[in-house]
Structure formats: C-alpha cells, structure tokens
Amino acid sequence: MTFFEKYTYKQKNYALLILGVLLIAAAYKRSFKTTLETRAYKQEVEDKIIAAKYAAQSVKTIQKALLQLNKVIGKENITVEKVQQGFLNFFARKSQHLTVYQIDEVLSYKHPDFTVLTHRVVLRGNFIDALKFIYALEKEFDLAKLLNVSYEYKKMNADEGEDLYTILLLQNYER
C-alpha cells in the first residue's frame, strides 16, 4: 500500500474523479448507448407497424385522389395517337350536326418531370350542337381535358360560305 501513500488526497481525488468519468464513458459506450439505440429502433418499428395497419386504407385514399386528379387534368401517359383517336371516336358517338374541320399538329412543352401535350381541334357547326358536344366532352371524355373554347363566325375558304367554327384546346400529360 505504499504506492498510494506518496500522493496527496487532492491528487487521489482527481485520479478517482478521472477514473469515474472513464468508467461512466465506457459504460455509456458499451451498454447505455446500445440500449438507447434499441429503444429508438423499437419506436421506429412500432411506427412502421401502425403505418402497415393502415396501408390499405392509405392506398385507397391515394387512388381516390389520383382519380380525382385525372378528372381534373386528364389521364397521364396516354399517347398522342390514342388521345386523337379517342377524341374522334367520342366525337362520332356524341356529336350531332357537327364536323371536324381541322386537327392541328400537337404542341408539346417539355418540363424535366413531365410533358404537356396540347391538341387544337376546329369544329364546324351551329352553336347549340357545339355547346351540347362541349358539355359531353367535359363530363365524359377523360383522355384529355378541355382547356379552352373559342368561337369564330367567318369564311375559311373562298369556296364555302360563312359558318361558325368552334376551336377546342385539349391537354394531356406524359411523364
């Protein structure tokens, strides 16, 4: 016991304090830290279990929101040909006393996340029939959404007389 006798009580207390701090640090690193991490992982797993319980309901809610969004902006990832063919089929079923006068080339706007496709269609016919067709188009046609409607009463060709032309702008999106 002569080893500790050459130190003063102050030095022994400092050594004891340093030894205590080292023991606490070692205990924290070896056991307390893993216990705290395990508790955090347990909480994370419990949160995931709760989320998994309501996953089916969450998927249904997201699908409903997607359907609602498709109604507003039109279905996505539909090709230009499919939209135009779908429009012509819809036109053949729903229109009365109207003719498709012109279908212009599709305008596309490329964004890094998506592409906006704009279709310009010119119809010829009277106002009431055009109005009925536009109403049906807005309610039932889901491949693209009606963006703008304008009417012009003019003479397009020298061979034809003046007539009412309805200009429709339709848009759909591609990813």
SEVOTOR-603422 format. One record per atom (N, C-alpha, C): x, y, z; residue number from 1; residue in one letter. Coordinates in Angstrom, 1 decimal, padded with zeros to 4 digits. Last residue first. Layout:
REM SEVOTOR-603422
X; Y; Z; NUM; A
...
***
This chain:
REM SEVOTOR-603422
-045.5; 011.5; -068.6; 175; R
-044.4; 011.5; -067.7; 175; R
-043.1; 011.3; -068.4; 175; R
-047.8; 013.7; -070.2; 174; E
-046.9; 012.5; -070.2; 174; E
-045.8; 012.6; -069.2; 174; E
-051.1; 015.0; -070.3; 173; Y
-049.7; 015.0; -069.7; 173; Y
-049.0; 013.6; -069.9; 173; Y
-053.2; 016.9; -072.4; 172; N
-052.9; 015.8; -071.6; 172; N
-051.5; 015.8; -071.2; 172; N
-055.7; 019.2; -073.5; 171; Q
-054.4; 019.0; -073.0; 171; Q
-054.4; 017.6; -072.3; 171; Q
-057.3; 021.0; -076.2; 170; L
-057.3; 019.8; -075.2; 170; L
-055.9; 019.6; -074.8; 170; L
-059.2; 023.5; -077.4; 169; L
-057.8; 023.2; -077.0; 169; L
-057.9; 022.1; -075.9; 169; L
-061.3; 024.2; -080.1; 168; L
-061.1; 023.5; -078.9; 168; L
-059.6; 023.3; -078.6; 168; L
-063.3; 026.4; -081.8; 167; I
-061.9; 026.0; -081.6; 167; I
-061.7; 025.4; -080.2; 167; I
-065.8; 026.3; -084.1; 166; T
-065.5; 026.2; -082.6; 166; T
-064.1; 025.6; -082.5; 166; T
-067.3; 028.4; -086.4; 165; Y
-066.2; 027.5; -086.1; 165; Y
-065.9; 027.5; -084.6; 165; Y
-070.0; 029.0; -088.4; 164; L
-069.5; 029.1; -087.1; 164; L
-068.4; 028.0; -086.8; 164; L
-069.5; 030.5; -091.7; 163; D
-070.0; 029.4; -090.8; 163; D
-069.4; 029.7; -089.4; 163; D
-069.9; 031.7; -095.0; 162; E
-069.6; 032.0; -093.6; 162; E
-070.3; 030.9; -092.7; 162; E
-069.3; 029.3; -097.6; 161; G
-069.9; 030.5; -097.1; 161; G
-069.4; 030.7; -095.6; 161; G
-066.5; 028.2; -099.6; 160; E
-067.5; 028.0; -098.6; 160; E
-068.1; 029.3; -098.2; 160; E
-064.4; 028.9; -101.3; 159; D
-065.5; 028.0; -101.8; 159; D
-066.7; 027.9; -100.9; 159; D
-062.6; 030.3; -099.8; 158; A
-063.4; 031.0; -100.8; 158; A
-064.5; 030.2; -101.4; 158; A
-062.7; 029.4; -096.4; 157; N
-062.3; 029.2; -097.7; 157; N
-063.2; 030.0; -098.7; 157; N
-063.8; 030.6; -094.0; 156; M
-062.5; 030.0; -094.0; 156; M
-061.9; 029.8; -095.4; 156; M
-065.5; 033.2; -092.8; 155; K
-065.4; 032.4; -094.0; 155; K
-064.0; 031.9; -094.1; 155; K
-066.9; 033.0; -089.4; 154; K
-066.1; 033.6; -090.5; 154; K
-066.1; 032.7; -091.7; 154; K
-067.1; 033.2; -086.2; 153; Y
-068.0; 033.2; -087.3; 153; Y
-067.3; 033.8; -088.5; 153; Y
-065.6; 031.3; -083.7; 152; E
-065.4; 032.3; -084.7; 152; E
-066.4; 032.1; -085.8; 152; E
-065.1; 030.7; -080.3; 151; Y
-065.9; 030.6; -081.4; 151; Y
-065.6; 031.7; -082.4; 151; Y
-063.2; 028.6; -078.0; 150; S
-063.4; 029.9; -078.7; 150; S
-064.3; 029.6; -079.9; 150; S
-062.1; 027.1; -075.1; 149; V
-063.1; 027.0; -076.2; 149; V
-063.2; 028.4; -076.7; 149; V
-059.6; 025.2; -073.4; 148; N
-060.1; 026.5; -073.9; 148; N
-061.1; 026.2; -075.0; 148; N
-059.3; 022.6; -072.3; 147; L
-058.6; 023.8; -071.8; 147; L
-059.2; 025.1; -072.1; 147; L
-060.4; 019.5; -071.5; 146; L
-060.7; 020.7; -072.3; 146; L
-060.1; 021.9; -071.6; 146; L
-058.1; 016.9; -071.1; 145; K
-059.1; 017.8; -070.6; 145; K
-059.2; 019.0; -071.4; 145; K
-058.1; 013.4; -072.2; 144; A
-057.5; 014.8; -072.1; 144; A
-058.6; 015.7; -071.6; 144; A
-059.5; 011.2; -071.5; 143; L
-058.1; 011.0; -072.0; 143; L
-057.4; 012.3; -072.0; 143; L
-062.2; 011.5; -070.8; 142; D
-061.1; 011.5; -069.7; 142; D
-059.7; 011.3; -070.2; 142; D
-065.3; 012.7; -071.4; 141; F
-064.0; 012.4; -072.0; 141; F
-062.9; 012.6; -071.0; 141; F
-067.5; 013.6; -069.9; 140; E
-067.3; 012.2; -070.1; 140; E
-065.9; 011.8; -070.7; 140; E
-067.7; 016.4; -069.4; 139; K
-068.2; 015.4; -068.4; 139; K
-067.7; 014.0; -068.6; 139; K
-066.6; 017.7; -071.7; 138; E
-066.2; 018.0; -070.3; 138; E
-066.5; 016.9; -069.3; 138; E
-068.2; 016.5; -073.7; 137; L
-066.8; 016.4; -073.7; 137; L
-066.2; 016.6; -072.3; 137; L
-070.8; 017.4; -073.1; 136; A
-070.5; 016.0; -073.0; 136; A
-069.0; 015.7; -073.0; 136; A
-070.3; 020.2; -073.6; 135; Y
-070.7; 019.7; -072.3; 135; Y
-070.4; 018.2; -072.1; 135; Y
-069.6; 020.1; -076.3; 134; I
-068.6; 020.5; -075.4; 134; I
-069.0; 020.1; -073.9; 134; I
-072.1; 019.3; -077.4; 133; F
-070.9; 018.4; -077.5; 133; F
-069.8; 018.8; -076.5; 133; F
-073.7; 021.5; -076.8; 132; K
-074.0; 020.2; -076.2; 132; K
-072.8; 019.2; -076.3; 132; K
-072.3; 023.4; -078.3; 131; L
-072.4; 023.6; -076.8; 131; L
-072.8; 022.2; -076.2; 131; L
-072.7; 022.5; -080.9; 130; A
-071.4; 022.6; -080.3; 130; A
-071.4; 022.7; -078.8; 130; A
-075.5; 022.8; -081.0; 129; D
-074.9; 021.5; -081.1; 129; D
-073.5; 021.5; -080.6; 129; D
-075.6; 025.6; -080.7; 128; I
-076.3; 024.8; -079.8; 128; I
-075.7; 023.4; -079.8; 128; I
-074.2; 026.6; -083.0; 127; F
-073.7; 026.9; -081.6; 127; F
-074.3; 025.9; -080.6; 127; F
-073.4; 024.5; -085.8; 126; N
-074.1; 025.5; -085.1; 126; N
-073.8; 025.6; -083.6; 126; N
-070.1; 023.9; -087.2; 125; G
-071.5; 023.6; -087.0; 125; G
-072.1; 024.7; -086.2; 125; G
-066.9; 022.5; -087.0; 124; R
-067.8; 023.4; -087.8; 124; R
-069.2; 022.9; -087.6; 124; R
-064.0; 022.6; -085.0; 123; L
-065.2; 022.0; -085.4; 123; L
-066.1; 023.0; -086.1; 123; L
-060.6; 022.1; -084.6; 122; V
-061.6; 023.0; -085.1; 122; V
-062.8; 022.3; -085.5; 122; V
-058.3; 021.5; -082.0; 121; V
-059.3; 020.9; -082.9; 121; V
-060.3; 022.0; -083.3; 121; V
-055.2; 021.0; -080.8; 120; R
-056.1; 022.0; -081.3; 120; R
-057.0; 021.4; -082.3; 120; R
-053.6; 019.8; -077.9; 119; H
-054.3; 019.4; -079.1; 119; H
-055.2; 020.5; -079.5; 119; H
-050.7; 019.7; -076.1; 118; T
-051.9; 020.5; -076.4; 118; T
-052.4; 020.2; -077.8; 118; T
-049.0; 018.1; -073.5; 117; L
-049.4; 018.0; -074.9; 117; L
-050.7; 018.7; -075.1; 117; L
-046.3; 018.4; -071.4; 116; V
-047.7; 018.8; -071.6; 116; V
-047.9; 018.8; -073.1; 116; V
-044.3; 016.2; -069.7; 115; T
-044.5; 016.8; -071.0; 115; T
-046.0; 017.2; -071.1; 115; T
-042.3; 016.2; -066.7; 114; F
-043.4; 015.8; -067.5; 114; F
-043.4; 016.6; -068.8; 114; F
-039.9; 017.0; -065.5; 113; D
-040.7; 015.9; -064.9; 113; D
-041.8; 015.4; -065.7; 113; D
-038.7; 019.1; -067.1; 112; P
-037.9; 017.9; -066.6; 112; P
-038.7; 016.8; -066.1; 112; P
-041.0; 019.6; -069.8; 111; H
-040.5; 020.0; -068.4; 111; H
-039.7; 018.9; -068.0; 111; H
-042.0; 020.6; -072.9; 110; K
-041.2; 019.6; -072.1; 110; K
-040.7; 020.3; -070.9; 110; K
-044.9; 020.8; -074.7; 109; Y
-044.0; 021.6; -073.8; 109; Y
-043.3; 020.6; -072.9; 109; Y
-046.1; 020.5; -077.9; 108; S
-045.7; 019.9; -076.7; 108; S
-044.7; 020.8; -076.0; 108; S
-048.9; 020.4; -080.0; 107; L
-047.9; 021.2; -079.4; 107; L
-047.4; 020.6; -078.1; 107; L
-049.9; 018.6; -082.8; 106; V
-049.9; 018.6; -081.4; 106; V
-048.7; 019.5; -080.9; 106; V
-051.4; 020.1; -085.6; 105; E
-050.3; 019.3; -085.1; 105; E
-050.2; 019.6; -083.6; 105; E
-055.0; 020.2; -085.7; 104; D
-053.6; 020.7; -085.9; 104; D
-052.6; 019.8; -085.3; 104; D
-057.7; 019.3; -087.5; 103; I
-057.0; 018.9; -086.3; 103; I
-055.5; 019.3; -086.6; 103; I
-060.8; 020.7; -088.7; 102; Q
-059.3; 020.7; -088.8; 102; Q
-058.8; 020.1; -087.4; 102; Q
-063.5; 020.1; -088.6; 101; Y
-062.9; 020.8; -089.8; 101; Y
-061.4; 020.7; -089.9; 101; Y
-065.7; 017.7; -087.9; 100; V
-064.3; 018.1; -087.5; 100; V
-063.7; 018.8; -088.8; 100; V
-069.1; 018.9; -087.7; 99; T
-068.0; 018.2; -088.4; 99; T
-066.6; 018.6; -087.9; 99; T
-072.4; 018.3; -086.4; 98; L
-071.0; 019.0; -086.3; 98; L
-070.1; 018.2; -087.2; 98; L
-074.8; 017.0; -086.0; 97; H
-074.7; 018.2; -087.0; 97; H
-073.4; 019.0; -086.8; 97; H
-073.7; 015.9; -083.0; 96; Q
-074.9; 015.9; -083.9; 96; Q
-074.7; 017.2; -084.7; 96; Q
-071.6; 013.7; -081.1; 95; S
-071.9; 014.9; -081.9; 95; S
-073.0; 014.8; -082.8; 95; S
-071.0; 011.2; -079.9; 94; K
-071.7; 012.3; -079.2; 94; K
-072.1; 013.5; -080.0; 94; K
-069.6; 009.4; -081.6; 93; R
-070.7; 008.9; -080.7; 93; R
-071.6; 010.1; -080.3; 93; R
-067.6; 010.9; -082.8; 92; A
-068.6; 010.2; -083.7; 92; A
-069.8; 009.7; -082.8; 92; A
-066.2; 011.9; -080.6; 91; F
-066.9; 012.8; -081.5; 91; F
-068.0; 012.1; -082.3; 91; F
-065.1; 009.5; -079.7; 90; F
-066.1; 010.2; -078.8; 90; F
-066.9; 011.2; -079.7; 90; F
-063.4; 009.1; -081.9; 89; N
-064.4; 008.1; -081.5; 89; N
-065.5; 008.7; -080.7; 89; N
-061.8; 011.4; -081.7; 88; L
-062.6; 011.1; -082.9; 88; L
-063.7; 010.1; -082.6; 88; L
-060.6; 010.9; -079.1; 87; F
-061.4; 012.1; -079.4; 87; F
-062.3; 011.9; -080.6; 87; F
-059.2; 008.6; -079.6; 86; G
-060.3; 008.6; -078.6; 86; G
-061.2; 009.8; -078.8; 86; G
-057.4; 009.6; -081.5; 85; Q
-058.3; 008.5; -081.9; 85; Q
-059.5; 008.5; -080.9; 85; Q
-056.0; 011.4; -079.8; 84; Q
-056.7; 011.9; -081.0; 84; Q
-057.8; 010.8; -081.5; 84; Q
-055.0; 009.7; -077.8; 83; V
-055.9; 010.8; -077.5; 83; V
-056.7; 011.3; -078.7; 83; V
-053.5; 007.9; -079.3; 82; K
-054.6; 007.4; -078.5; 82; K
-055.6; 008.5; -078.2; 82; K
-051.6; 009.7; -080.4; 81; E
-052.5; 008.9; -081.3; 81; E
-053.7; 008.4; -080.6; 81; E
-050.2; 010.5; -078.1; 80; V
-050.9; 011.4; -078.9; 80; V
-052.0; 010.8; -079.8; 80; V
-050.7; 008.2; -075.2; 79; T
-050.0; 008.7; -076.4; 79; T
-050.9; 009.7; -077.2; 79; T
-050.7; 008.9; -071.9; 78; I
-051.6; 008.5; -073.0; 78; I
-050.9; 009.0; -074.2; 78; I
-049.7; 009.7; -069.4; 77; N
-049.0; 008.7; -070.2; 77; N
-049.9; 008.0; -071.2; 77; N
-052.7; 010.5; -067.5; 76; E
-051.3; 010.7; -067.9; 76; E
-050.8; 009.5; -068.7; 76; E
-055.9; 011.8; -068.0; 75; K
-055.0; 010.7; -067.7; 75; K
-053.6; 011.0; -068.2; 75; K
-056.8; 015.1; -066.7; 74; G
-056.7; 014.1; -067.8; 74; G
-055.7; 013.0; -067.4; 74; G
-057.1; 016.9; -064.7; 73; I
-056.0; 017.2; -065.7; 73; I
-056.0; 016.2; -066.8; 73; I
-059.4; 016.1; -063.3; 72; V
-059.1; 017.5; -063.4; 72; V
-058.1; 017.7; -064.6; 72; V
-059.4; 013.3; -063.3; 71; K
-060.6; 014.0; -063.8; 71; K
-060.3; 015.5; -064.1; 71; K
-056.9; 012.9; -062.1; 70; N
-057.1; 012.5; -063.5; 70; N
-058.3; 013.2; -064.1; 70; N
-057.6; 013.7; -059.5; 69; L
-056.6; 014.5; -060.3; 69; L
-056.7; 014.1; -061.8; 69; L
-059.3; 011.6; -058.8; 68; Q
-059.8; 013.0; -058.9; 68; Q
-058.9; 013.9; -059.7; 68; Q
-057.6; 009.5; -059.0; 67; L
-058.7; 009.5; -059.9; 67; L
-059.3; 010.9; -060.0; 67; L
-055.9; 010.3; -056.9; 66; L
-055.3; 010.1; -058.2; 66; L
-056.5; 010.2; -059.3; 66; L
-057.6; 010.1; -054.7; 65; A
-057.0; 011.4; -055.0; 65; A
-056.5; 011.4; -056.5; 65; A
-058.0; 007.3; -054.8; 64; K
-059.1; 008.2; -055.0; 64; K
-058.6; 009.6; -055.4; 64; K
-055.4; 006.4; -054.2; 63; Q
-056.0; 006.1; -055.5; 63; Q
-057.2; 007.0; -055.8; 63; Q
-055.1; 007.4; -051.6; 62; I
-054.2; 007.9; -052.7; 62; I
-054.8; 007.6; -054.1; 62; I
-057.0; 005.8; -050.4; 61; T
-057.2; 007.3; -050.3; 61; T
-056.3; 007.9; -051.4; 61; T
-056.0; 003.3; -050.8; 60; K
-057.3; 003.6; -051.4; 60; K
-057.5; 005.1; -051.4; 60; K
-053.6; 003.5; -049.3; 59; V
-053.6; 003.3; -050.8; 59; V
-054.9; 003.6; -051.4; 59; V
-054.7; 003.8; -046.7; 58; S
-053.9; 004.9; -047.3; 58; S
-053.8; 004.7; -048.8; 58; S
-055.9; 001.3; -046.4; 57; Q
-056.7; 002.5; -046.4; 57; Q
-056.0; 003.7; -047.0; 57; Q
-053.6; -000.2; -046.5; 56; A
-054.6; -000.5; -047.5; 56; A
-055.5; 000.8; -047.5; 56; A
-052.2; 000.7; -044.2; 55; A
-051.6; 000.9; -045.6; 55; A
-052.7; 000.7; -046.6; 55; A
-052.6; 000.6; -041.5; 54; Y
-053.5; 001.5; -042.3; 54; Y
-053.0; 001.6; -043.7; 54; Y
-050.7; -001.2; -040.7; 53; K
-052.1; -001.5; -040.4; 53; K
-053.0; -000.7; -041.3; 53; K
-048.3; 000.2; -041.4; 52; A
-048.7; -001.0; -042.2; 52; A
-050.2; -001.4; -041.9; 52; A
-048.2; 002.1; -039.4; 51; A
-048.4; 002.5; -040.8; 51; A
-048.9; 001.4; -041.7; 51; A
-047.8; 000.4; -037.2; 50; I
-049.0; 001.2; -037.3; 50; I
-049.3; 001.7; -038.7; 50; I
-045.3; -000.5; -038.0; 49; I
-046.4; -001.5; -037.8; 49; I
-047.7; -000.7; -037.9; 49; I
-043.8; 001.9; -037.9; 48; K
-044.0; 001.2; -039.2; 48; K
-045.1; 000.1; -039.1; 48; K
-043.9; 002.4; -035.2; 47; D
-044.5; 003.3; -036.1; 47; D
-044.7; 002.7; -037.5; 47; D
-042.4; 000.2; -034.3; 46; E
-043.8; 000.3; -033.9; 46; E
-044.6; 001.3; -034.8; 46; E
-039.9; 000.8; -035.4; 45; V
-040.6; -000.4; -035.9; 45; V
-042.1; -000.3; -035.5; 45; V
-039.3; 003.1; -033.9; 44; E
-039.4; 003.2; -035.4; 44; E
-040.2; 002.0; -035.9; 44; E
-039.2; 002.1; -031.4; 43; Q
-040.2; 003.1; -031.7; 43; Q
-040.4; 003.2; -033.2; 43; Q
-036.9; 000.4; -031.7; 42; K
-038.2; -000.2; -031.3; 42; K
-039.4; 000.8; -031.7; 42; K
-035.0; 002.2; -032.3; 41; Y
-035.3; 001.3; -033.3; 41; Y
-036.7; 000.7; -033.0; 41; Y
-034.9; 003.5; -029.7; 40; A
-035.2; 004.3; -030.9; 40; A
-035.7; 003.4; -032.0; 40; A
-034.0; 001.3; -028.2; 39; R
-035.3; 001.9; -027.9; 39; R
-035.8; 002.7; -029.1; 39; R
-031.5; 000.9; -029.3; 38; T
-032.5; -000.2; -029.4; 38; T
-033.9; 000.4; -029.1; 38; T
-030.2; 003.2; -028.5; 37; E
-030.4; 003.0; -029.9; 37; E
-031.5; 001.9; -030.2; 37; E
-030.3; 002.8; -025.7; 36; L
-031.0; 003.9; -026.3; 36; L
-031.2; 003.8; -027.8; 36; L
-028.6; 000.5; -025.6; 35; T
-030.0; 000.4; -025.1; 35; T
-030.8; 001.6; -025.7; 35; T
-026.2; 001.4; -026.7; 34; T
-027.0; 000.4; -027.4; 34; T
-028.4; 000.3; -026.9; 34; T
-025.6; 003.3; -024.6; 33; K
-025.8; 003.7; -026.0; 33; K
-026.6; 002.7; -026.8; 33; K
-025.3; 001.6; -022.3; 32; F
-026.4; 002.6; -022.4; 32; F
-026.7; 003.1; -023.8; 32; F
-023.1; -000.1; -023.0; 31; S
-024.4; -000.6; -022.7; 31; S
-025.5; 000.5; -022.8; 31; S
-020.7; 001.1; -024.0; 30; R
-020.9; -000.4; -024.1; 30; R
-022.4; -000.7; -023.9; 30; R
-020.8; 003.8; -023.5; 29; K
-020.5; 003.3; -024.9; 29; K
-020.9; 001.9; -025.0; 29; K
-021.4; 003.9; -020.8; 28; Y
-022.3; 004.5; -021.8; 28; Y
-022.1; 004.0; -023.1; 28; Y
-019.1; 002.7; -019.7; 27; A
-020.4; 002.1; -019.5; 27; A
-021.4; 002.6; -020.5; 27; A
-017.1; 004.5; -020.5; 26; A
-017.1; 003.2; -021.0; 26; A
-018.5; 002.5; -020.9; 26; A
-018.0; 006.8; -019.1; 25; A
-017.9; 006.8; -020.5; 25; A
-017.9; 005.4; -021.1; 25; A
-017.7; 005.8; -016.5; 24; I
-019.1; 006.2; -016.9; 24; I
-019.1; 006.2; -018.5; 24; I
-015.0; 005.4; -016.4; 23; L
-015.9; 004.2; -016.2; 23; L
-017.3; 004.6; -016.7; 23; L
-014.1; 008.0; -016.7; 22; L
-013.7; 007.0; -017.7; 22; L
-014.6; 005.8; -017.6; 22; L
-015.1; 009.2; -014.4; 21; V
-015.5; 009.7; -015.7; 21; V
-015.2; 008.6; -016.8; 21; V
-013.6; 007.7; -012.5; 20; G
-015.1; 007.6; -012.5; 20; G
-015.6; 008.1; -013.9; 20; G
-011.0; 008.5; -013.1; 19; L
-011.3; 007.1; -013.2; 19; L
-012.9; 006.9; -013.3; 19; L
-011.3; 011.2; -012.4; 18; I
-010.9; 010.8; -013.8; 18; I
-011.3; 009.4; -014.0; 18; I
-011.8; 010.9; -009.6; 17; L
-012.7; 011.6; -010.5; 17; L
-012.5; 011.2; -012.0; 17; L
-009.4; 009.6; -008.8; 16; L
-010.7; 008.9; -008.6; 16; L
-011.8; 009.6; -009.5; 16; L
-007.6; 011.7; -009.4; 15; A
-007.5; 010.4; -010.1; 15; A
-008.7; 009.6; -010.0; 15; A
-008.6; 013.6; -007.6; 14; Y
-008.6; 013.9; -009.0; 14; Y
-008.5; 012.6; -009.8; 14; Y
-008.1; 012.2; -005.2; 13; N
-009.5; 012.6; -005.6; 13; N
-009.6; 012.9; -007.1; 13; N
-005.3; 012.1; -005.2; 12; K
-006.1; 010.8; -005.2; 12; K
-007.5; 011.1; -005.7; 12; K
-004.7; 014.8; -005.0; 11; Q
-004.3; 014.1; -006.3; 11; Q
-005.1; 012.7; -006.4; 11; Q
-005.7; 015.3; -002.5; 10; K
-006.2; 016.0; -003.6; 10; K
-005.9; 015.3; -004.9; 10; K
-004.2; 013.7; -000.9; 9; Y
-005.6; 013.4; -001.0; 9; Y
-006.2; 014.1; -002.2; 9; Y
-001.0; 013.0; -002.5; 8; T
-001.9; 013.7; -001.6; 8; T
-003.4; 013.3; -001.8; 8; T
001.0; 010.0; -002.8; 7; Y
000.2; 011.1; -003.4; 7; Y
-000.7; 011.7; -002.3; 7; Y
002.4; 008.1; -001.4; 6; K
003.2; 009.2; -001.8; 6; K
002.3; 010.3; -002.5; 6; K
000.5; 006.1; -001.0; 5; E
000.9; 006.9; 000.1; 5; E
001.7; 008.2; -000.3; 5; E
000.2; 004.3; -003.0; 4; F
-000.7; 005.4; -002.9; 4; F
-000.4; 006.4; -001.8; 4; F
002.3; 002.4; -002.5; 3; F
002.2; 003.1; -003.8; 3; F
001.3; 004.3; -003.7; 3; F
002.1; 001.1; -000.2; 2; T
003.0; 002.3; -000.2; 2; T
002.9; 003.0; -001.5; 2; T
000.8; -001.2; 000.0; 1; M
000.0; 000.0; 000.0; 1; M
000.9; 001.3; 000.0; 1; M
***
